[in-house]
Amino acid sequence: RSLFRSKVIPTIKPPILKQCLFADTKYQNGKVLKWKSSSDDEPMFAKYALRPLWEIYEGIATAATSVGISSELFADGRTNAIMANTNTKKKEEKIKSDTLGMDQVLSCMKVGATSESCPQTSQDIQSILTKTGSSNDEESVLRSLL
């Protein structure tokens, strides 16, 4: 329903979308088409369910490294380049809603949210982080937001 309600996929009604989302289909130009493994496109489930989750993880890892917290989510060095580019040598700060990377988290949460209580603004995210006291490391931020 949230994909329909948020107008990400406005032309497909929720019951039909539910069937298509878990099938080998893709959404293109307002139509649901059969997905082929040889195509460059992603199937609907990967694009609208897995991709937003992955981007939330990446956004929180970016936020952590930008405030000087070492990333435990990605051990392959992907976030080290971000930290080098920001030239920040801050001491352990807290992850806040306006930290680099948290805008990506907010936009992805809006797409895949199934609850009415999903954060809609950066102030909503900051409120959640403050209430849960979970802005010191990546895992606690993920747990409080997801």
N, CA and C atoms as a LAMMPS dump frame, in Angstrom:
ITEM: TIMESTEP
0
ITEM: NUMBER OF ATOMS
438
ITEM: BOX BOUNDS ff ff ff
-5.0000000000000000e+02 5.0000000000000000e+02
-5.0000000000000000e+02 5.0000000000000000e+02
-5.0000000000000000e+02 5.0000000000000000e+02
ITEM: ATOMS id mol type element x y z
1 1 1 N 0.799 -1.2 0
2 1 2 C 0 0 0
3 1 3 C 0.84 1.263 0
4 2 1 N 1.983 1.217 0.694
5 2 2 C 2.777 2.438 0.78
6 2 3 C 3.354 2.839 -0.571
7 3 1 N 3.708 1.88 -1.41
8 3 2 C 4.211 2.22 -2.742
9 3 3 C 3.124 2.884 -3.57
10 4 1 N 1.891 2.444 -3.391
11 4 2 C 0.75 3.046 -4.093
12 4 3 C 0.432 4.406 -3.488
13 5 1 N 0.361 4.458 -2.153
14 5 2 C -0.012 5.683 -1.456
15 5 3 C 1.02 6.791 -1.667
16 6 1 N 2.297 6.429 -1.677
17 6 2 C 3.341 7.438 -1.852
18 6 3 C 3.569 7.792 -3.319
19 7 1 N 2.776 7.203 -4.193
20 7 2 C 2.807 7.48 -5.634
21 7 3 C 4.121 7.049 -6.296
22 8 1 N 4.831 6.115 -5.668
23 8 2 C 6.023 5.55 -6.301
24 8 3 C 5.58 4.678 -7.465
25 9 1 N 4.526 3.893 -7.227
26 9 2 C 3.911 3.079 -8.279
27 9 3 C 2.415 3.415 -8.262
28 10 1 N 2.014 4.516 -8.865
29 10 2 C 0.639 4.991 -8.726
30 10 3 C -0.398 4.241 -9.566
31 11 1 N 0.009 3.536 -10.583
32 11 2 C -0.97 2.961 -11.505
33 11 3 C -1.41 1.547 -11.143
34 12 1 N -0.799 0.949 -10.145
35 12 2 C -1.139 -0.427 -9.778
36 12 3 C -1.81 -0.419 -8.41
37 13 1 N -2.987 -0.993 -8.323
38 13 2 C -3.718 -1.077 -7.056
39 13 3 C -2.997 -2.046 -6.115
40 14 1 N -3.084 -1.833 -4.799
41 14 2 C -2.359 -2.657 -3.822
42 14 3 C -2.515 -4.175 -3.96
43 15 1 N -3.723 -4.726 -4.193
44 15 2 C -3.801 -6.19 -4.317
45 15 3 C -3.006 -6.741 -5.509
46 16 1 N -3.046 -6.029 -6.622
47 16 2 C -2.296 -6.444 -7.806
48 16 3 C -0.8 -6.242 -7.574
49 17 1 N -0.452 -5.138 -6.933
50 17 2 C 0.939 -4.843 -6.642
51 17 3 C 1.549 -5.929 -5.761
52 18 1 N 0.772 -6.413 -4.813
53 18 2 C 1.253 -7.472 -3.922
54 18 3 C 1.622 -8.726 -4.719
55 19 1 N 0.815 -9.066 -5.694
56 19 2 C 1.102 -10.229 -6.528
57 19 3 C 2.334 -9.987 -7.402
58 20 1 N 2.419 -8.806 -7.975
59 20 2 C 3.507 -8.489 -8.902
60 20 3 C 4.844 -8.315 -8.184
61 21 1 N 4.801 -7.795 -6.971
62 21 2 C 6.022 -7.5 -6.246
63 21 3 C 6.859 -8.748 -5.99
64 22 1 N 6.193 -9.87 -5.76
65 22 2 C 6.913 -11.093 -5.436
66 22 3 C 7.059 -12.033 -6.628
67 23 1 N 6.708 -11.579 -7.785
68 23 2 C 6.871 -12.376 -8.998
69 23 3 C 8.085 -11.851 -9.765
70 24 1 N 8.446 -12.518 -10.819
71 24 2 C 9.552 -12.062 -11.668
72 24 3 C 9.036 -11.016 -12.649
73 25 1 N 8.793 -9.829 -12.099
74 25 2 C 8.259 -8.727 -12.899
75 25 3 C 9.079 -7.465 -12.66
76 26 1 N 8.934 -6.525 -13.569
77 26 2 C 9.556 -5.217 -13.402
78 26 3 C 8.519 -4.15 -13.74
79 27 1 N 8.705 -2.971 -13.196
80 27 2 C 7.797 -1.855 -13.436
81 27 3 C 8.513 -0.878 -14.352
82 28 1 N 7.899 -0.616 -15.497
83 28 2 C 8.529 0.259 -16.476
84 28 3 C 7.463 1.04 -17.228
85 29 1 N 7.6 2.339 -17.249
86 29 2 C 6.68 3.227 -17.983
87 29 3 C 5.217 2.996 -17.608
88 30 1 N 4.954 2.81 -16.314
89 30 2 C 3.575 2.639 -15.857
90 30 3 C 2.996 1.266 -16.105
91 31 1 N 3.814 0.321 -16.515
92 31 2 C 3.33 -1.029 -16.804
93 31 3 C 4.169 -2.056 -16.069
94 32 1 N 3.538 -3.175 -15.761
95 32 2 C 4.25 -4.309 -15.174
96 32 3 C 4.593 -5.265 -16.304
97 33 1 N 5.868 -5.548 -16.435
98 33 2 C 6.35 -6.418 -17.493
99 33 3 C 7.067 -7.619 -16.887
100 34 1 N 7.171 -8.674 -17.644
101 34 2 C 7.897 -9.862 -17.225
102 34 3 C 9.38 -9.511 -17.135
103 35 1 N 10.01 -9.866 -16.023
104 35 2 C 11.434 -9.607 -15.841
105 35 3 C 12.234 -10.804 -16.336
106 36 1 N 13.278 -10.532 -17.074
107 36 2 C 14.159 -11.588 -17.57
108 36 3 C 15.524 -11.407 -16.919
109 37 1 N 16.112 -12.483 -16.505
110 37 2 C 17.4 -12.401 -15.816
111 37 3 C 18.499 -11.834 -16.708
112 38 1 N 18.298 -11.873 -17.986
113 38 2 C 19.304 -11.332 -18.901
114 38 3 C 19.205 -9.813 -19.053
115 39 1 N 18.142 -9.198 -18.532
116 39 2 C 17.98 -7.748 -18.674
117 39 3 C 18.799 -7.003 -17.627
118 40 1 N 19.033 -5.724 -17.875
119 40 2 C 19.801 -4.896 -16.956
120 40 3 C 18.95 -4.377 -15.798
121 41 1 N 17.645 -4.439 -15.939
122 41 2 C 16.743 -3.946 -14.91
123 41 3 C 16.692 -4.891 -13.714
124 42 1 N 16.234 -4.349 -12.594
125 42 2 C 16.036 -5.168 -11.407
126 42 3 C 14.577 -5.599 -11.342
127 43 1 N 14.294 -6.75 -10.742
128 43 2 C 12.894 -7.11 -10.528
129 43 3 C 12.271 -6.157 -9.495
130 44 1 N 10.968 -6.116 -9.455
131 44 2 C 10.274 -5.162 -8.582
132 44 3 C 10.661 -5.316 -7.111
133 45 1 N 10.775 -6.544 -6.626
134 45 2 C 11.112 -6.747 -5.218
135 45 3 C 12.488 -6.166 -4.89
136 46 1 N 13.437 -6.382 -5.764
137 46 2 C 14.775 -5.839 -5.534
138 46 3 C 14.771 -4.316 -5.57
139 47 1 N 14.019 -3.76 -6.498
140 47 2 C 14.008 -2.31 -6.674
141 47 3 C 13.254 -1.576 -5.57
142 48 1 N 12.11 -2.119 -5.145
143 48 2 C 11.245 -1.39 -4.21
144 48 3 C 11.287 -1.91 -2.781
145 49 1 N 11.941 -3.04 -2.523
146 49 2 C 12.049 -3.546 -1.159
147 49 3 C 13.506 -3.629 -0.713
148 50 1 N 14.321 -4.329 -1.473
149 50 2 C 15.705 -4.524 -1.063
150 50 3 C 16.577 -3.287 -1.257
151 51 1 N 16.418 -2.582 -2.37
152 51 2 C 17.233 -1.399 -2.644
153 51 3 C 17.06 -0.324 -1.562
154 52 1 N 15.824 0.027 -1.155
155 52 2 C 15.694 1.026 -0.082
156 52 3 C 16.351 0.583 1.237
157 53 1 N 16.238 -0.692 1.575
158 53 2 C 16.893 -1.181 2.794
159 53 3 C 18.408 -1.033 2.693
160 54 1 N 18.948 -1.406 1.558
161 54 2 C 20.384 -1.294 1.344
162 54 3 C 20.832 0.16 1.427
163 55 1 N 20.061 1.055 0.867
164 55 2 C 20.424 2.469 0.896
165 55 3 C 20.321 3.053 2.3
166 56 1 N 19.411 2.525 3.116
167 56 2 C 19.34 2.948 4.518
168 56 3 C 20.626 2.541 5.233
169 57 1 N 21.063 1.306 5.012
170 57 2 C 22.321 0.85 5.602
171 57 3 C 23.488 1.724 5.154
172 58 1 N 23.555 2.01 3.861
173 58 2 C 24.642 2.85 3.349
174 58 3 C 24.59 4.267 3.917
175 59 1 N 23.395 4.827 4.04
176 59 2 C 23.24 6.173 4.589
177 59 3 C 23.696 6.256 6.032
178 60 1 N 23.353 5.254 6.827
179 60 2 C 23.758 5.255 8.233
180 60 3 C 25.268 5.032 8.352
181 61 1 N 25.834 4.19 7.5
182 61 2 C 27.288 4.002 7.502
183 61 3 C 27.995 5.301 7.117
184 62 1 N 27.461 6.018 6.152
185 62 2 C 28.017 7.307 5.752
186 62 3 C 27.945 8.296 6.907
187 63 1 N 26.804 8.332 7.581
188 63 2 C 26.637 9.24 8.718
189 63 3 C 27.633 8.913 9.832
190 64 1 N 27.813 7.633 10.092
191 64 2 C 28.737 7.223 11.154
192 64 3 C 30.165 7.651 10.839
193 65 1 N 30.612 7.388 9.641
194 65 2 C 31.999 7.744 9.303
195 65 3 C 32.194 9.255 9.208
196 66 1 N 31.145 9.978 8.863
197 66 2 C 31.3 11.43 8.749
198 66 3 C 31.432 12.106 10.115
199 67 1 N 31.01 11.431 11.18
200 67 2 C 31.186 12.003 12.527
201 67 3 C 32.334 11.343 13.278
202 68 1 N 33.059 10.449 12.603
203 68 2 C 34.237 9.874 13.221
204 68 3 C 34.035 8.522 13.874
205 69 1 N 32.887 7.903 13.665
206 69 2 C 32.637 6.566 14.191
207 69 3 C 33.029 5.571 13.104
208 70 1 N 33.834 4.596 13.441
209 70 2 C 34.229 3.628 12.409
210 70 3 C 33.032 2.773 12.023
211 71 1 N 32.92 2.502 10.75
212 71 2 C 31.791 1.739 10.233
213 71 3 C 31.977 0.26 10.495
214 72 1 N 30.989 -0.351 11.114
215 72 2 C 31.001 -1.79 11.32
216 72 3 C 30.104 -2.492 10.313
217 73 1 N 29.311 -1.733 9.589
218 73 2 C 28.408 -2.327 8.615
219 73 3 C 29.133 -2.777 7.363
220 74 1 N 30.103 -1.987 6.929
221 74 2 C 30.824 -2.297 5.703
222 74 3 C 32.307 -2.379 6.004
223 75 1 N 32.84 -3.555 5.912
224 75 2 C 34.257 -3.756 6.196
225 75 3 C 35.099 -3.698 4.928
226 76 1 N 34.493 -3.393 3.798
227 76 2 C 35.241 -3.394 2.544
228 76 3 C 35.85 -2.038 2.205
229 77 1 N 35.778 -1.095 3.114
230 77 2 C 36.42 0.194 2.896
231 77 3 C 35.596 1.202 2.131
232 78 1 N 34.348 0.856 1.801
233 78 2 C 33.535 1.758 0.99
234 78 3 C 33.296 3.089 1.681
235 79 1 N 33.199 3.125 2.988
236 79 2 C 32.915 4.384 3.665
237 79 3 C 34.18 5.157 4.024
238 80 1 N 35.353 4.542 3.926
239 80 2 C 36.588 5.264 4.228
240 80 3 C 36.817 6.409 3.256
241 81 1 N 36.433 6.241 2.007
242 81 2 C 36.58 7.307 1.014
243 81 3 C 35.703 8.501 1.382
244 82 1 N 34.547 8.237 1.921
245 82 2 C 33.643 9.322 2.317
246 82 3 C 34.281 10.132 3.433
247 83 1 N 34.857 9.429 4.398
248 83 2 C 35.481 10.111 5.522
249 83 3 C 36.675 10.941 5.047
250 84 1 N 37.451 10.431 4.115
251 84 2 C 38.602 11.17 3.587
252 84 3 C 38.153 12.414 2.837
253 85 1 N 37.025 12.322 2.136
254 85 2 C 36.53 13.466 1.367
255 85 3 C 35.982 14.567 2.251
256 86 1 N 35.457 14.226 3.413
257 86 2 C 34.864 15.252 4.272
258 86 3 C 35.904 15.983 5.105
259 87 1 N 37.134 15.415 5.192
260 87 2 C 38.205 16.02 5.978
261 87 3 C 37.775 16.332 7.399
262 88 1 N 37.011 15.436 7.996
263 88 2 C 36.573 15.646 9.363
264 88 3 C 37.421 14.799 10.287
265 89 1 N 37.956 15.426 11.288
266 89 2 C 38.706 14.699 12.3
267 89 3 C 38.046 15 13.626
268 90 1 N 36.768 14.697 13.699
269 90 2 C 35.989 14.967 14.885
270 90 3 C 36.155 13.834 15.872
271 91 1 N 36.001 14.147 17.125
272 91 2 C 35.975 13.101 18.125
273 91 3 C 34.585 12.52 18.124
274 92 1 N 34.445 11.345 18.638
275 92 2 C 33.182 10.606 18.651
276 92 3 C 31.981 11.521 18.903
277 93 1 N 31.333 11.907 17.866
278 93 2 C 30.115 12.684 17.964
279 93 3 C 28.933 11.768 17.772
280 94 1 N 27.77 12.312 17.986
281 94 2 C 26.556 11.522 17.793
282 94 3 C 26.028 11.714 16.38
283 95 1 N 25.38 10.678 15.879
284 95 2 C 24.714 10.769 14.582
285 95 3 C 23.421 11.535 14.793
286 96 1 N 23.237 12.58 14.012
287 96 2 C 22.029 13.398 14.108
288 96 3 C 21.293 13.342 12.784
289 97 1 N 20.092 13.859 12.776
290 97 2 C 19.277 13.807 11.558
291 97 3 C 19.861 14.641 10.426
292 98 1 N 20.694 15.632 10.752
293 98 2 C 21.28 16.461 9.704
294 98 3 C 22.696 16.038 9.333
295 99 1 N 23.139 14.896 9.863
296 99 2 C 24.455 14.36 9.527
297 99 3 C 24.467 13.887 8.081
298 100 1 N 25.596 14.038 7.42
299 100 2 C 25.763 13.581 6.05
300 100 3 C 25.327 12.12 5.931
301 101 1 N 24.444 11.829 4.999
302 101 2 C 23.957 10.461 4.787
303 101 3 C 22.551 10.224 5.327
304 102 1 N 22.13 11.001 6.309
305 102 2 C 20.813 10.774 6.907
306 102 3 C 19.69 11.256 5.994
307 103 1 N 19.973 12.163 5.063
308 103 2 C 18.954 12.56 4.088
309 103 3 C 18.601 11.383 3.186
310 104 1 N 19.596 10.58 2.85
311 104 2 C 19.369 9.358 2.058
312 104 3 C 18.501 8.373 2.85
313 105 1 N 18.754 8.258 4.131
314 105 2 C 17.971 7.368 4.996
315 105 3 C 16.511 7.8 5.002
316 106 1 N 16.272 9.089 5.174
317 106 2 C 14.906 9.612 5.222
318 106 3 C 14.161 9.359 3.919
319 107 1 N 14.794 9.628 2.797
320 107 2 C 14.103 9.431 1.522
321 107 3 C 13.773 7.963 1.278
322 108 1 N 14.66 7.065 1.667
323 108 2 C 14.392 5.631 1.493
324 108 3 C 13.304 5.148 2.435
325 109 1 N 13.258 5.691 3.63
326 109 2 C 12.218 5.287 4.578
327 109 3 C 10.846 5.728 4.098
328 110 1 N 10.773 6.852 3.443
329 110 2 C 9.494 7.325 2.92
330 110 3 C 8.964 6.408 1.822
331 111 1 N 9.86 5.854 1.013
332 111 2 C 9.447 4.993 -0.1
333 111 3 C 8.9 3.669 0.401
334 112 1 N 9.603 3.027 1.306
335 112 2 C 9.235 1.676 1.694
336 112 3 C 8.434 1.56 2.962
337 113 1 N 7.997 2.653 3.535
338 113 2 C 7.306 2.6 4.822
339 113 3 C 5.942 1.945 4.714
340 114 1 N 5.633 1.108 5.677
341 114 2 C 4.325 0.47 5.725
342 114 3 C 3.502 0.969 6.901
343 115 1 N 4.055 1.851 7.673
344 115 2 C 3.383 2.353 8.866
345 115 3 C 3.075 3.837 8.716
346 116 1 N 2 4.251 9.34
347 116 2 C 1.649 5.674 9.345
348 116 3 C 2.626 6.477 10.198
349 117 1 N 3.309 5.801 11.129
350 117 2 C 4.209 6.499 12.044
351 117 3 C 5.636 6.591 11.512
352 118 1 N 5.817 6.372 10.24
353 118 2 C 7.137 6.478 9.627
354 118 3 C 7.6 7.941 9.655
355 119 1 N 8.874 8.178 9.95
356 119 2 C 9.377 9.56 9.947
357 119 3 C 9.192 10.223 8.582
358 120 1 N 8.668 11.417 8.595
359 120 2 C 8.444 12.16 7.36
360 120 3 C 9.42 13.312 7.188
361 121 1 N 10.03 13.747 8.292
362 121 2 C 10.967 14.863 8.243
363 121 3 C 12.227 14.511 9.029
364 122 1 N 13.249 15.327 8.855
365 122 2 C 14.478 15.089 9.616
366 122 3 C 14.247 15.328 11.106
367 123 1 N 13.279 16.194 11.446
368 123 2 C 12.95 16.402 12.856
369 123 3 C 12.35 15.135 13.465
370 124 1 N 11.562 14.401 12.689
371 124 2 C 11.003 13.131 13.165
372 124 3 C 12.11 12.122 13.451
373 125 1 N 13.093 12.068 12.567
374 125 2 C 14.224 11.16 12.793
375 125 3 C 14.995 11.576 14.039
376 126 1 N 15.229 12.876 14.193
377 126 2 C 15.956 13.357 15.366
378 126 3 C 15.188 13.035 16.639
379 127 1 N 13.876 13.148 16.588
380 127 2 C 13.049 12.814 17.75
381 127 3 C 13.199 11.344 18.132
382 128 1 N 13.21 10.471 17.141
383 128 2 C 13.386 9.034 17.4
384 128 3 C 14.764 8.768 18.002
385 129 1 N 15.792 9.377 17.43
386 129 2 C 17.146 9.173 17.934
387 129 3 C 17.289 9.692 19.364
388 130 1 N 16.649 10.805 19.655
389 130 2 C 16.716 11.374 20.997
390 130 3 C 15.966 10.507 21.997
391 131 1 N 14.756 10.071 21.638
392 131 2 C 13.952 9.229 22.538
393 131 3 C 14.641 7.925 22.879
394 132 1 N 15.262 7.316 21.883
395 132 2 C 15.889 6.015 22.102
396 132 3 C 17.324 6.136 22.582
397 133 1 N 17.9 7.327 22.509
398 133 2 C 19.289 7.523 22.925
399 133 3 C 20.25 6.693 22.106
400 134 1 N 19.946 6.544 20.837
401 134 2 C 20.691 5.591 20.016
402 134 3 C 21.478 6.243 18.901
403 135 1 N 22.184 7.296 19.196
404 135 2 C 22.916 7.958 18.123
405 135 3 C 24.428 7.844 18.278
406 136 1 N 24.882 6.864 19.058
407 136 2 C 26.322 6.707 19.263
408 136 3 C 26.976 5.699 18.337
409 137 1 N 26.202 4.776 17.764
410 137 2 C 26.779 3.796 16.85
411 137 3 C 25.757 3.387 15.797
412 138 1 N 26.264 2.785 14.733
413 138 2 C 25.417 2.424 13.594
414 138 3 C 24.313 1.45 13.968
415 139 1 N 24.652 0.436 14.724
416 139 2 C 23.679 -0.613 15.033
417 139 3 C 22.481 -0.06 15.809
418 140 1 N 22.735 0.79 16.784
419 140 2 C 21.626 1.335 17.565
420 140 3 C 20.758 2.277 16.73
421 141 1 N 21.374 3.023 15.816
422 141 2 C 20.589 3.895 14.93
423 141 3 C 19.713 3.044 14.018
424 142 1 N 20.289 1.987 13.442
425 142 2 C 19.505 1.079 12.59
426 142 3 C 18.343 0.462 13.352
427 143 1 N 18.613 -0.022 14.537
428 143 2 C 17.557 -0.665 15.339
429 143 3 C 16.428 0.309 15.669
430 144 1 N 16.774 1.532 15.982
431 144 2 C 15.72 2.481 16.347
432 144 3 C 14.912 2.948 15.148
433 145 1 N 15.539 3.022 13.973
434 145 2 C 14.818 3.497 12.792
435 145 3 C 14.061 2.392 12.06
436 146 1 N 14.583 1.182 12.065
437 146 2 C 13.914 0.103 11.366
438 146 3 C 13.017 -0.655 12.299
